[in-house]
């Protein structure tokens, strides 16, 4: 479990009276806060798509500059149900140690506007590669299924 941040030194002076500089206790507290903030996940990219009614072929979500650990999260939601049946299947792609991987998630088949799926994976991606996503779409009936898709890429290490 992550260590809780120390309490704000509220009973201590912020400024040293003699030198009018930041007090040492406040300096240490701000430094520890800064150290925690820079180790937090940083959002590197987001994708927001709505009113989709077709498959999405492999699409770049983020170009990796330096090898690192990333969390890739998504949500897919049916916004218009098909008149008969439908499905949407999300897959995420990445390269690790010069090998290509694809993580496919189970198909979303509920075919109602309250049907959604979300998922998240951790990926160690090689520098100079691209994190990708695909959505495989199928719809049966006179009314085509439509979906919304959101994705976020965060660098965690």
HELIX and SHEET records of a PDB file:
HELIX    1   1 UNK A   24  UNK A   38  1                                  15    
SHEET    1   A 4 UNK A  42  UNK A  52  0                                        
SHEET    2   A 4 UNK A 146  UNK A 155 -1                                        
SHEET    3   A 4 UNK A  68  UNK A  80 -1                                        
SHEET    4   A 4 UNK A 116  UNK A 125 -1                                        
SHEET    1   B 4 UNK A  56  UNK A  63  0                                        
SHEET    2   B 4 UNK A 130  UNK A 140 -1                                        
SHEET    3   B 4 UNK A  85  UNK A  96 -1                                        
SHEET    4   B 4 UNK A  99  UNK A 104 -1                                        
END                                                                             
